[in-house]
Amino acid sequence: MHFAASNASAPLRSITSSTPFGSKRIRFQLHPTVAVISCLCMAAAYVGVLYALPKNIRQLPRDHPTHIIGRLFLILILCTLCPFVLAAFSQQDDRSLSFAEWLGIRSDGLLKALIIPVVITAVLFTGSLLSNGLRILNVSRQYPSNRLCNAVRNSSFVYAMTRERLPALRNYIVGPITEEFVFRSCMIPLLICSDFSHKQIILASPLTFGIAHLHHFIEHLRGGRSLWDAALIVGFQLLYTTLFGAYATFIYMRTGHLIGVFLVHMFCNIMGFPDVTFFNPDHSLHSFRIILLGAYLLGIYGFSRIVISWTEPDIYVSRLWNTTIAADRNILNQTDIKSNDL
C-alpha cells in the first residue's frame, strides 16, 4: 500500500517540480524595459478590473455592498493571475530563491516580521497615537457611565469594524493585502532581477502604486466635488501613496516578508494621515498643541534612528535584499575566471 501511494504521488511531484511554483530555486530573466512594462501592466490591470464591473454596479455608491463585493471578487482574480506573469520569465538558478520566497511567503523570521515593522511604523505615528488617545479621553467625558468604553466603541475604527463591516473589510484587510501582493510581491522580484539598484526600486517603483490611485479623481467628480477640489485631493493622495509605497518597498526588500508590509499598510490605513489641525484655536486639543507637536517630532526622530537597524535582513533571515548584490558578484567572478582561462 505504501509503495502504491508513493507511485500515485510521483506524477504530482514531477509536475510541481517542473514548474516555477515548486520548491526549486529560480530567477527571473528579462530586460529592464520589459520589467518596467510588466509592472505598469499589472498596475493598470489592478485599476482596470475595477471598471470591468457591469455598468449598473459601477454606478452604485463606492460603499454599496454589491459594489464592494464585485470589486473584491475581481481583485482576487487578478491576484491569482499576477504570479503567472512572473512565472513566464522564470528560469532555474540554484543560487537564488524559491518562488514562494520571491513572493515574500515564508516562515523564517516570521514572528519578527509580524511585530517589528509595525512597531517601527507606530513610532513614526507617535504624535497621531497620542492625539487619538487624547481625543478619546475628551469624548469619554460626554458619557455619564462607562465613559472610556463608550468613547472607544464610537471611535472611527471600532465603529467601522462593528457597523460598516464590508467597507472596513475592503479598507483594512483586502485592500492592503491585495495591493501589497501585486505592487510588492509581484513587481519587486522582476525589478531586482533586471539589474535595478535598491535605490532605483525604492524610489521609482512606488510611482506605479501612486498612479494606481489616480482613478479616485473620477470618483470624486461623481461624488459632486469640483474639478479643482478633486485635483487637489488626488494630487495629495498621489504624493502620500507614493511616499508610503517607497517605505513599503523598503520594508519588503529588507524583511523579505509579505505579511509584515501588509500589517504596516493596514496600520497606516487605520491611522489615516496625521491630523495637525490642533493648531486651530477652535480645536478640542488646541491646549495640548505643544505636547502634540513634541510627540510628532519625537516620533520622526525615533523612526529615523531605528528604521535601518531594526530592518537588517539578518534579523528576518531574508536573502531578498542581498540577492542583487550576490548575483552581481557571481557575474564578476565568472568574468574573472574566463579572463584567467584566456
C-alpha positions as a Markdown table, in Angstrom:
| # | Residue | x | y | z |
|---|---|---|---|---|
| 1 | Met | 0.0 | 0.0 | 0.0 |
| 2 | His | 2.8 | 2.4 | 0.9 |
| 3 | Phe | 4.5 | 1.6 | -2.5 |
| 4 | Ala | 1.3 | 2.3 | -4.4 |
| 5 | Ala | 0.8 | 5.6 | -2.6 |
| 6 | Ser | 4.3 | 6.7 | -3.5 |
| 7 | Asn | 3.8 | 5.9 | -7.2 |
| 8 | Ala | 0.4 | 7.8 | -7.2 |
| 9 | Ser | 2.0 | 10.9 | -5.8 |
| 10 | Ala | 5.1 | 10.8 | -8.1 |
| 11 | Pro | 3.4 | 12.4 | -11.1 |
| 12 | Leu | 2.1 | 15.3 | -8.9 |
| 13 | Arg | 5.6 | 15.8 | -7.5 |
| 14 | Ser | 7.0 | 15.7 | -11.1 |
| 15 | Ile | 4.6 | 18.3 | -12.3 |
| 16 | Thr | 5.2 | 20.6 | -9.3 |
| 17 | Ser | 9.0 | 20.4 | -9.6 |
| 18 | Ser | 8.8 | 21.1 | -13.3 |
| 19 | Thr | 7.0 | 24.5 | -12.7 |
| 20 | Pro | 8.3 | 27.6 | -11.1 |
| 21 | Phe | 5.7 | 27.2 | -8.4 |
| 22 | Gly | 7.5 | 24.3 | -6.8 |
| 23 | Ser | 10.3 | 24.4 | -4.3 |
| 24 | Lys | 13.1 | 24.7 | -6.8 |
| 25 | Arg | 15.2 | 27.9 | -6.8 |
| 26 | Ile | 14.6 | 30.4 | -9.7 |
| 27 | Arg | 15.4 | 33.8 | -11.0 |
| 28 | Phe | 13.5 | 35.9 | -13.5 |
| 29 | Gln | 15.3 | 36.6 | -16.8 |
| 30 | Leu | 14.1 | 39.7 | -18.6 |
| 31 | His | 15.2 | 43.0 | -19.9 |
| 32 | Pro | 14.8 | 46.1 | -17.7 |
| 33 | Thr | 12.4 | 47.7 | -20.1 |
| 34 | Val | 10.3 | 44.5 | -20.2 |
| 35 | Ala | 10.3 | 44.5 | -16.3 |
| 36 | Val | 9.0 | 48.1 | -16.2 |
| 37 | Ile | 6.3 | 47.4 | -18.8 |
| 38 | Ser | 5.2 | 44.3 | -16.9 |
| 39 | Cys | 4.9 | 46.3 | -13.7 |
| 40 | Leu | 2.9 | 49.1 | -15.4 |
| 41 | Cys | 0.6 | 46.5 | -16.9 |
| 42 | Met | 0.0 | 44.9 | -13.5 |
| 43 | Ala | -0.7 | 48.3 | -12.0 |
| 44 | Ala | -3.1 | 49.2 | -14.9 |
| 45 | Ala | -4.8 | 45.8 | -14.5 |
| 46 | Tyr | -5.3 | 46.4 | -10.8 |
| 47 | Val | -7.2 | 49.6 | -11.5 |
| 48 | Gly | -8.7 | 48.4 | -14.8 |
| 49 | Val | -10.5 | 45.4 | -13.3 |
| 50 | Leu | -12.4 | 47.8 | -11.1 |
| 51 | Tyr | -14.1 | 49.2 | -14.2 |
| 52 | Ala | -14.8 | 45.7 | -15.6 |
| 53 | Leu | -17.9 | 45.5 | -13.4 |
| 54 | Pro | -21.3 | 45.9 | -15.2 |
| 55 | Lys | -22.4 | 49.5 | -15.6 |
| 56 | Asn | -25.3 | 49.2 | -13.2 |
| 57 | Ile | -22.9 | 48.1 | -10.4 |
| 58 | Arg | -20.2 | 50.6 | -11.3 |
| 59 | Gln | -22.8 | 53.4 | -10.8 |
| 60 | Leu | -23.6 | 52.3 | -7.3 |
| 61 | Pro | -22.0 | 54.3 | -4.4 |
| 62 | Arg | -18.5 | 53.1 | -3.5 |
| 63 | Asp | -19.6 | 51.7 | -0.2 |
| 64 | His | -22.6 | 49.8 | -1.5 |
| 65 | Pro | -22.3 | 46.1 | -0.6 |
| 66 | Thr | -22.8 | 44.9 | -4.2 |
| 67 | His | -20.2 | 47.3 | -5.4 |
| 68 | Ile | -17.7 | 46.3 | -2.8 |
| 69 | Ile | -18.2 | 42.5 | -3.3 |
| 70 | Gly | -17.9 | 42.9 | -7.0 |
| 71 | Arg | -14.6 | 44.8 | -6.8 |
| 72 | Leu | -13.2 | 42.4 | -4.2 |
| 73 | Phe | -14.0 | 39.4 | -6.4 |
| 74 | Leu | -12.3 | 40.9 | -9.5 |
| 75 | Ile | -9.2 | 41.9 | -7.5 |
| 76 | Leu | -8.8 | 38.4 | -6.0 |
| 77 | Ile | -9.0 | 37.0 | -9.6 |
| 78 | Leu | -6.2 | 39.4 | -10.6 |
| 79 | Cys | -4.1 | 38.4 | -7.6 |
| 80 | Thr | -4.4 | 34.8 | -8.8 |
| 81 | Leu | -3.2 | 35.7 | -12.3 |
| 82 | Cys | -0.3 | 38.0 | -11.5 |
| 83 | Pro | 2.1 | 35.3 | -10.3 |
| 84 | Phe | 1.9 | 33.8 | -13.8 |
| 85 | Val | 3.5 | 37.0 | -15.1 |
| 86 | Leu | 6.5 | 36.2 | -13.0 |
| 87 | Ala | 6.4 | 32.5 | -14.0 |
| 88 | Ala | 6.7 | 33.5 | -17.7 |
| 89 | Phe | 10.1 | 34.9 | -17.0 |
| 90 | Ser | 11.4 | 32.3 | -14.6 |
| 91 | Gln | 14.4 | 30.1 | -15.0 |
| 92 | Gln | 16.2 | 27.7 | -12.6 |
| 93 | Asp | 19.0 | 29.1 | -10.6 |
| 94 | Asp | 20.3 | 27.0 | -7.6 |
| 95 | Arg | 21.9 | 30.1 | -6.1 |
| 96 | Ser | 18.6 | 32.1 | -6.0 |
| 97 | Leu | 15.3 | 31.9 | -4.1 |
| 98 | Ser | 12.2 | 29.7 | -4.4 |
| 99 | Phe | 9.1 | 31.2 | -6.0 |
| 100 | Ala | 7.4 | 31.5 | -2.6 |
| 101 | Glu | 10.4 | 33.3 | -1.2 |
| 102 | Trp | 10.3 | 35.8 | -4.1 |
| 103 | Leu | 6.7 | 36.5 | -3.2 |
| 104 | Gly | 7.5 | 37.0 | 0.5 |
| 105 | Ile | 5.7 | 33.9 | 1.6 |
| 106 | Arg | 7.9 | 32.0 | 4.0 |
| 107 | Ser | 8.3 | 31.0 | 7.7 |
| 108 | Asp | 11.8 | 32.0 | 8.6 |
| 109 | Gly | 11.8 | 35.1 | 10.7 |
| 110 | Leu | 8.0 | 35.2 | 10.6 |
| 111 | Leu | 7.4 | 36.2 | 14.2 |
| 112 | Lys | 9.8 | 39.2 | 14.0 |
| 113 | Ala | 8.2 | 40.2 | 10.6 |
| 114 | Leu | 4.8 | 40.3 | 12.3 |
| 115 | Ile | 5.9 | 42.6 | 15.1 |
| 116 | Ile | 8.9 | 44.8 | 14.3 |
| 117 | Pro | 7.8 | 46.6 | 11.1 |
| 118 | Val | 4.5 | 47.6 | 12.8 |
| 119 | Val | 6.4 | 48.8 | 15.9 |
| 120 | Ile | 8.7 | 50.9 | 13.7 |
| 121 | Thr | 5.7 | 52.5 | 11.9 |
| 122 | Ala | 4.0 | 53.1 | 15.2 |
| 123 | Val | 7.0 | 55.1 | 16.4 |
| 124 | Leu | 6.6 | 57.3 | 13.4 |
| 125 | Phe | 2.9 | 57.8 | 14.3 |
| 126 | Thr | 3.7 | 58.7 | 17.9 |
| 127 | Gly | 2.0 | 62.1 | 17.6 |
| 128 | Ser | -1.1 | 60.6 | 15.9 |
| 129 | Leu | -1.4 | 57.9 | 18.6 |
| 130 | Leu | -1.2 | 60.5 | 21.4 |
| 131 | Ser | -3.7 | 62.7 | 19.5 |
| 132 | Asn | -6.1 | 59.8 | 19.1 |
| 133 | Gly | -5.7 | 58.9 | 22.8 |
| 134 | Leu | -6.4 | 62.4 | 24.0 |
| 135 | Arg | -9.4 | 62.7 | 21.6 |
| 136 | Ile | -10.9 | 59.5 | 23.1 |
| 137 | Leu | -10.4 | 60.9 | 26.6 |
| 138 | Asn | -12.1 | 64.1 | 25.6 |
| 139 | Val | -15.1 | 62.3 | 24.1 |
| 140 | Ser | -15.4 | 60.0 | 27.1 |
| 141 | Arg | -16.4 | 63.0 | 29.3 |
| 142 | Gln | -19.6 | 63.2 | 27.4 |
| 143 | Tyr | -20.8 | 59.8 | 28.7 |
| 144 | Pro | -22.3 | 59.5 | 32.2 |
| 145 | Ser | -21.1 | 55.9 | 32.8 |
| 146 | Asn | -18.5 | 53.6 | 31.2 |
| 147 | Arg | -17.1 | 56.7 | 29.7 |
| 148 | Leu | -13.9 | 55.3 | 28.3 |
| 149 | Cys | -15.5 | 52.1 | 26.9 |
| 150 | Asn | -18.2 | 54.1 | 25.1 |
| 151 | Ala | -15.7 | 56.5 | 23.7 |
| 152 | Val | -13.6 | 53.7 | 22.3 |
| 153 | Arg | -16.7 | 52.0 | 20.9 |
| 154 | Asn | -17.6 | 55.1 | 19.0 |
| 155 | Ser | -14.1 | 55.8 | 17.6 |
| 156 | Ser | -13.9 | 55.7 | 13.8 |
| 157 | Phe | -12.0 | 52.4 | 13.5 |
| 158 | Val | -14.1 | 50.4 | 16.0 |
| 159 | Tyr | -17.3 | 52.0 | 14.6 |
| 160 | Ala | -16.3 | 50.9 | 11.1 |
| 161 | Met | -15.4 | 47.3 | 12.2 |
| 162 | Thr | -18.7 | 46.8 | 14.0 |
| 163 | Arg | -21.2 | 48.8 | 11.9 |
| 164 | Glu | -19.7 | 49.2 | 8.5 |
| 165 | Arg | -18.1 | 45.8 | 8.1 |
| 166 | Leu | -17.8 | 45.5 | 4.3 |
| 167 | Pro | -16.1 | 48.9 | 3.8 |
| 168 | Ala | -13.9 | 48.0 | 6.8 |
| 169 | Leu | -13.0 | 44.7 | 5.2 |
| 170 | Arg | -12.1 | 46.5 | 2.0 |
| 171 | Asn | -10.1 | 49.3 | 3.7 |
| 172 | Tyr | -8.3 | 47.4 | 6.4 |
| 173 | Ile | -7.9 | 43.8 | 5.1 |
| 174 | Val | -8.5 | 43.0 | 1.4 |
| 175 | Gly | -7.3 | 46.4 | 0.1 |
| 176 | Pro | -3.9 | 46.3 | 1.9 |
| 177 | Ile | -3.1 | 42.6 | 1.3 |
| 178 | Thr | -4.0 | 42.7 | -2.4 |
| 179 | Glu | -2.2 | 45.9 | -3.1 |
| 180 | Glu | 0.9 | 44.7 | -1.3 |
| 181 | Phe | 0.8 | 41.4 | -3.1 |
| 182 | Val | 0.5 | 43.0 | -6.6 |
| 183 | Phe | 2.7 | 46.0 | -6.1 |
| 184 | Arg | 5.4 | 44.5 | -3.9 |
| 185 | Ser | 5.4 | 40.6 | -4.2 |
| 186 | Cys | 4.8 | 40.5 | -7.9 |
| 187 | Met | 6.7 | 43.6 | -9.1 |
| 188 | Ile | 9.8 | 43.9 | -6.9 |
| 189 | Pro | 11.2 | 40.5 | -7.9 |
| 190 | Leu | 11.1 | 41.5 | -11.6 |
| 191 | Leu | 12.9 | 44.7 | -10.9 |
| 192 | Ile | 15.5 | 43.1 | -8.7 |
| 193 | Cys | 16.3 | 40.5 | -11.4 |
| 194 | Ser | 16.5 | 43.3 | -14.1 |
| 195 | Asp | 19.6 | 44.9 | -12.5 |
| 196 | Phe | 17.8 | 47.9 | -11.0 |
| 197 | Ser | 19.6 | 49.1 | -7.9 |
| 198 | His | 18.0 | 49.2 | -4.4 |
| 199 | Lys | 17.6 | 53.0 | -4.6 |
| 200 | Gln | 16.0 | 52.9 | -8.1 |
| 201 | Ile | 13.5 | 50.2 | -6.9 |
| 202 | Ile | 12.6 | 52.0 | -3.7 |
| 203 | Leu | 12.3 | 55.5 | -5.2 |
| 204 | Ala | 10.8 | 54.7 | -8.7 |
| 205 | Ser | 8.6 | 51.6 | -8.3 |
| 206 | Pro | 6.2 | 53.3 | -5.9 |
| 207 | Leu | 5.2 | 55.7 | -8.7 |
| 208 | Thr | 3.1 | 52.8 | -10.1 |
| 209 | Phe | 1.5 | 52.4 | -6.7 |
| 210 | Gly | 0.7 | 56.2 | -6.6 |
| 211 | Ile | -0.6 | 56.4 | -10.1 |
| 212 | Ala | -2.9 | 53.4 | -9.5 |
| 213 | His | -4.8 | 55.7 | -7.1 |
| 214 | Leu | -5.5 | 58.4 | -9.7 |
| 215 | His | -8.7 | 56.7 | -10.6 |
| 216 | His | -10.2 | 58.2 | -7.4 |
| 217 | Phe | -10.3 | 61.5 | -9.4 |
| 218 | Ile | -13.3 | 60.3 | -11.3 |
| 219 | Glu | -15.0 | 59.0 | -8.1 |
| 220 | His | -14.6 | 62.5 | -6.5 |
| 221 | Leu | -16.1 | 64.2 | -9.5 |
| 222 | Arg | -19.0 | 61.7 | -9.5 |
| 223 | Gly | -19.4 | 62.5 | -5.8 |
| 224 | Gly | -20.1 | 66.1 | -6.6 |
| 225 | Arg | -16.7 | 67.7 | -5.9 |
| 226 | Ser | -15.4 | 70.5 | -8.2 |
| 227 | Leu | -12.6 | 69.8 | -10.7 |
| 228 | Trp | -10.2 | 71.9 | -8.6 |
| 229 | Asp | -11.1 | 70.2 | -5.3 |
| 230 | Ala | -10.8 | 66.7 | -6.9 |
| 231 | Ala | -7.4 | 67.6 | -8.4 |
| 232 | Leu | -6.1 | 68.8 | -5.0 |
| 233 | Ile | -7.3 | 65.7 | -3.2 |
| 234 | Val | -5.9 | 63.3 | -5.7 |
| 235 | Gly | -2.7 | 65.2 | -6.0 |
| 236 | Phe | -2.2 | 64.9 | -2.3 |
| 237 | Gln | -3.2 | 61.2 | -2.4 |
| 238 | Leu | -0.6 | 60.7 | -5.2 |
| 239 | Leu | 2.1 | 62.2 | -3.0 |
| 240 | Tyr | 1.1 | 60.4 | 0.1 |
| 241 | Thr | 0.7 | 57.0 | -1.6 |
| 242 | Thr | 4.0 | 57.3 | -3.4 |
| 243 | Leu | 5.8 | 58.1 | -0.2 |
| 244 | Phe | 4.1 | 55.2 | 1.5 |
| 245 | Gly | 4.9 | 53.0 | -1.5 |
| 246 | Ala | 8.6 | 53.8 | -1.1 |
| 247 | Tyr | 8.5 | 52.9 | 2.6 |
| 248 | Ala | 6.6 | 49.7 | 2.0 |
| 249 | Thr | 9.0 | 48.7 | -0.8 |
| 250 | Phe | 11.9 | 49.3 | 1.6 |
| 251 | Ile | 10.3 | 47.2 | 4.3 |
| 252 | Tyr | 9.5 | 44.4 | 1.8 |
| 253 | Met | 13.0 | 44.3 | 0.4 |
| 254 | Arg | 14.7 | 44.3 | 3.8 |
| 255 | Thr | 12.5 | 41.8 | 5.6 |
| 256 | Gly | 11.5 | 39.6 | 2.6 |
| 257 | His | 8.1 | 39.1 | 4.1 |
| 258 | Leu | 4.7 | 40.0 | 2.6 |
| 259 | Ile | 2.9 | 39.7 | 6.0 |
| 260 | Gly | 5.0 | 42.4 | 7.6 |
| 261 | Val | 4.3 | 45.0 | 4.9 |
| 262 | Phe | 0.6 | 44.1 | 4.8 |
| 263 | Leu | 0.3 | 44.8 | 8.5 |
| 264 | Val | 2.2 | 48.1 | 8.1 |
| 265 | His | -0.3 | 49.0 | 5.3 |
| 266 | Met | -3.2 | 48.1 | 7.4 |
| 267 | Phe | -1.9 | 50.1 | 10.4 |
| 268 | Cys | -1.4 | 53.2 | 8.2 |
| 269 | Asn | -5.0 | 52.8 | 6.8 |
| 270 | Ile | -6.3 | 52.6 | 10.4 |
| 271 | Met | -4.3 | 55.7 | 11.5 |
| 272 | Gly | -5.0 | 57.8 | 8.4 |
| 273 | Phe | -3.0 | 60.9 | 7.5 |
| 274 | Pro | -1.6 | 62.7 | 10.6 |
| 275 | Asp | -4.1 | 65.4 | 11.8 |
| 276 | Val | -2.3 | 68.6 | 12.7 |
| 277 | Thr | -5.4 | 70.8 | 12.9 |
| 278 | Phe | -4.9 | 71.1 | 16.7 |
| 279 | Phe | -3.1 | 74.4 | 15.9 |
| 280 | Asn | -6.5 | 75.8 | 15.2 |
| 281 | Pro | -7.7 | 77.7 | 18.3 |
| 282 | Asp | -11.2 | 76.1 | 18.0 |
| 283 | His | -9.8 | 72.6 | 18.0 |
| 284 | Ser | -10.6 | 70.5 | 21.1 |
| 285 | Leu | -6.9 | 69.6 | 21.5 |
| 286 | His | -5.6 | 73.1 | 21.0 |
| 287 | Ser | -4.4 | 73.3 | 24.6 |
| 288 | Phe | -2.2 | 70.2 | 24.0 |
| 289 | Arg | -0.6 | 71.6 | 20.9 |
| 290 | Ile | 2.9 | 71.9 | 22.3 |
| 291 | Ile | 2.8 | 68.4 | 23.7 |
| 292 | Leu | 1.4 | 67.0 | 20.4 |
| 293 | Leu | 4.0 | 68.9 | 18.3 |
| 294 | Gly | 6.7 | 67.4 | 20.5 |
| 295 | Ala | 5.3 | 63.9 | 20.1 |
| 296 | Tyr | 5.2 | 64.3 | 16.3 |
| 297 | Leu | 8.8 | 65.5 | 16.3 |
| 298 | Leu | 9.9 | 62.8 | 18.7 |
| 299 | Gly | 8.2 | 60.1 | 16.6 |
| 300 | Ile | 10.0 | 61.3 | 13.4 |
| 301 | Tyr | 13.4 | 61.3 | 15.3 |
| 302 | Gly | 12.8 | 57.9 | 16.8 |
| 303 | Phe | 11.8 | 56.5 | 13.4 |
| 304 | Ser | 14.9 | 57.8 | 11.8 |
| 305 | Arg | 17.1 | 56.2 | 14.5 |
| 306 | Ile | 15.6 | 52.7 | 14.2 |
| 307 | Val | 14.3 | 52.2 | 10.7 |
| 308 | Ile | 17.7 | 50.9 | 9.3 |
| 309 | Ser | 19.0 | 48.9 | 12.3 |
| 310 | Trp | 15.6 | 47.3 | 13.0 |
| 311 | Thr | 15.2 | 46.1 | 9.4 |
| 312 | Glu | 18.5 | 44.4 | 9.0 |
| 313 | Pro | 17.9 | 41.5 | 6.7 |
| 314 | Asp | 19.7 | 39.1 | 9.0 |
| 315 | Ile | 17.0 | 39.7 | 11.7 |
| 316 | Tyr | 14.4 | 38.2 | 9.3 |
| 317 | Val | 16.6 | 35.6 | 7.7 |
| 318 | Ser | 16.0 | 37.5 | 4.5 |
| 319 | Arg | 18.0 | 37.0 | 1.3 |
| 320 | Leu | 15.9 | 39.3 | -0.8 |
| 321 | Trp | 17.9 | 42.5 | -0.1 |
| 322 | Asn | 21.2 | 40.9 | -1.0 |
| 323 | Thr | 20.1 | 38.9 | -4.0 |
| 324 | Thr | 21.1 | 41.5 | -6.5 |
| 325 | Ile | 24.5 | 42.0 | -4.8 |
| 326 | Ala | 25.1 | 38.3 | -4.8 |
| 327 | Ala | 24.1 | 38.0 | -8.5 |
| 328 | Asp | 26.5 | 40.8 | -9.4 |
| 329 | Arg | 29.4 | 39.2 | -7.6 |
| 330 | Asn | 28.7 | 35.9 | -9.3 |
| 331 | Ile | 28.8 | 37.6 | -12.7 |
| 332 | Leu | 32.1 | 39.3 | -11.8 |
| 333 | Asn | 33.6 | 36.0 | -10.6 |
| 334 | Gln | 32.6 | 34.2 | -13.8 |
| 335 | Thr | 34.2 | 37.1 | -15.9 |
| 336 | Asp | 37.4 | 36.8 | -13.9 |
| 337 | Ile | 37.5 | 33.0 | -14.4 |
| 338 | Lys | 37.1 | 33.4 | -18.2 |
| 339 | Ser | 39.8 | 36.1 | -18.3 |
| 340 | Asn | 42.2 | 33.8 | -16.4 |
| 341 | Asp | 41.4 | 31.0 | -18.8 |
| 342 | Leu | 42.4 | 33.2 | -21.7 |
